[in-house]
């Protein structure tokens, strides 16, 4: 399994296990990797709440970022 497949599995696992309650109400708007430190590679997701599109007073609910646990790819 290459690093790309491993990273997808890592993110999906934490979406289901670590952030399941958040994922019930929020949608990932943007996701990127912080990989400046090879010993601390992490996915970061900017979230938004669908209700905020209809009700602009809920826009503050879109100020949520998820910091995923460190990703340590396995050598093949």
Secondary structure, DSSP 4 states (H G I P E B T S, - for coil): --HHHHHHHHHHHHHHHTSHHHHHH-EEEEEEEE-SSTT-BEEEEEEE-THHHH-GGGGGGG-EEEEPPPB-PPP-
